[in-house]
Amino acid sequence: MTTNAPWLTLQDNRIGKLERHFVDLVWFRFELQLPDLLDTSFPVYLLPSRDLEETPGAHARYEKILAQILALNPWKGANEEDEGDVELQGMDDIEPEIGLINWCEQLLELVSMPYRC
C-alpha cells in the first residue's frame, strides 16, 4: 500500500461528487430550458453570490468551467432516473477543488428551488 492511497481516495471522491453535481446541473439546464451560463440573459439570481467568493474571480472561473461542461454535454432527452448512466465529456482537465464543489452545491441549491415545492 502506498502513502498516496488516502489522497487518491479523497481525490476520487471529490471527482465523483463534482461529476454528479455537473450531471445534475446539465439536467436542470435542460429541464428549465436555461440559456447558456455565460449568456447575458442567464438569470443572475440563479448564480451563487460573488460576495461569497473565497478568492476574487473564483466564481467567474467556475462559471467558465461549467459553461464548458454544459456545451460539451447537451442532455439527450434521458430521464432524470437515467442520469447515473451519463458519462460527462471534458472532465479530464478539471481539478475537483473544494471551492468548485461548494459553488456547484450552491448553484444546485438555487436552481432546484422550484422543484422542492
C-alpha positions as CSV (number, residue, x, y, z in Angstrom):
1,M,0.0,0.0,0.0
2,T,1.4,3.4,-1.0
3,T,1.4,6.5,1.1
4,N,-0.7,8.2,-1.7
5,A,-3.7,5.9,-1.3
6,P,-5.7,8.1,1.1
7,W,-5.1,11.1,-1.1
8,L,-6.1,9.2,-4.2
9,T,-9.3,8.1,-2.5
10,L,-10.1,11.6,-1.4
11,Q,-9.4,12.8,-5.0
12,D,-11.6,10.1,-6.5
13,N,-14.4,11.0,-4.0
14,R,-14.2,14.7,-5.0
15,I,-14.1,13.9,-8.7
16,G,-17.2,11.7,-8.3
17,K,-19.0,14.3,-6.3
18,L,-18.2,17.1,-8.8
19,E,-19.2,14.9,-11.7
20,R,-22.6,14.1,-10.0
21,H,-23.1,17.9,-9.5
22,F,-22.3,18.6,-13.1
23,V,-24.7,15.8,-14.3
24,D,-27.5,17.4,-12.1
25,L,-26.7,20.8,-13.5
26,V,-26.8,19.6,-17.1
27,W,-30.2,18.0,-16.4
28,F,-31.6,21.2,-14.7
29,R,-30.4,23.3,-17.5
30,F,-32.2,21.1,-20.0
31,E,-35.3,20.8,-17.8
32,L,-35.6,24.5,-17.1
33,Q,-34.6,25.5,-20.6
34,L,-32.0,27.9,-19.3
35,P,-29.8,29.9,-21.7
36,D,-26.1,29.4,-21.8
37,L,-24.5,30.2,-18.5
38,L,-22.3,33.0,-19.9
39,D,-25.2,34.5,-21.8
40,T,-26.3,37.9,-20.6
41,S,-29.9,36.6,-20.4
42,F,-29.0,33.9,-17.8
43,P,-30.9,34.7,-14.6
44,V,-28.4,36.2,-12.2
45,Y,-30.4,35.2,-9.2
46,L,-29.7,31.6,-10.1
47,L,-25.9,32.1,-9.6
48,P,-24.2,32.0,-6.2
49,S,-23.3,35.4,-4.9
50,R,-19.9,36.7,-5.8
51,D,-19.8,38.1,-2.2
52,L,-19.1,34.5,-1.2
53,E,-16.0,34.0,-3.3
54,E,-13.0,32.6,-1.4
55,T,-10.7,34.3,-3.9
56,P,-11.5,37.2,-6.3
57,G,-12.5,35.9,-9.7
58,A,-13.2,32.3,-8.5
59,H,-16.9,32.3,-9.4
60,A,-16.2,33.7,-12.9
61,R,-13.7,30.8,-13.4
62,Y,-16.2,28.3,-12.1
63,E,-18.9,29.7,-14.5
64,K,-16.5,29.2,-17.4
65,I,-15.8,25.6,-16.3
66,L,-19.5,24.8,-16.0
67,A,-20.3,26.6,-19.3
68,Q,-17.6,24.3,-21.0
69,I,-19.2,21.2,-19.4
70,L,-22.7,22.3,-20.5
71,A,-21.5,22.9,-24.0
72,L,-19.8,19.5,-24.3
73,N,-22.7,17.6,-22.7
74,P,-26.1,18.5,-24.0
75,W,-28.8,16.5,-22.4
76,K,-30.0,13.9,-24.8
77,G,-33.5,13.6,-23.5
78,A,-32.8,10.9,-21.0
79,N,-35.0,10.5,-17.9
80,E,-33.9,12.0,-14.6
81,E,-33.6,8.4,-13.3
82,D,-31.0,7.7,-16.1
83,E,-28.7,10.4,-15.0
84,G,-26.4,7.9,-13.2
85,D,-25.5,6.4,-16.5
86,V,-24.4,9.7,-18.1
87,E,-20.7,10.0,-18.8
88,L,-19.6,13.6,-19.0
89,Q,-17.2,14.8,-21.6
90,G,-14.5,17.4,-20.7
91,M,-13.8,16.2,-17.1
92,D,-10.2,15.3,-17.7
93,D,-8.6,18.6,-17.1
94,I,-10.8,19.8,-14.3
95,E,-9.4,19.9,-10.8
96,P,-12.0,18.8,-8.2
97,E,-11.2,21.7,-5.9
98,I,-13.3,22.3,-2.8
99,G,-14.3,25.8,-3.9
100,L,-15.7,24.5,-7.2
101,I,-17.6,21.7,-5.5
102,N,-19.1,24.1,-2.9
103,W,-20.0,26.5,-5.7
104,C,-21.8,23.7,-7.7
105,E,-23.7,22.8,-4.5
106,Q,-24.8,26.4,-4.0
107,L,-25.8,26.6,-7.7
108,L,-27.8,23.4,-7.5
109,E,-29.5,24.7,-4.4
110,L,-30.6,27.9,-6.3
111,V,-31.6,26.1,-9.5
112,S,-33.5,23.3,-7.8
113,M,-35.7,25.5,-5.6
114,P,-38.8,25.3,-7.8
115,Y,-38.6,21.5,-7.7
116,R,-38.7,21.4,-3.9
117,C,-42.2,23.0,-3.7
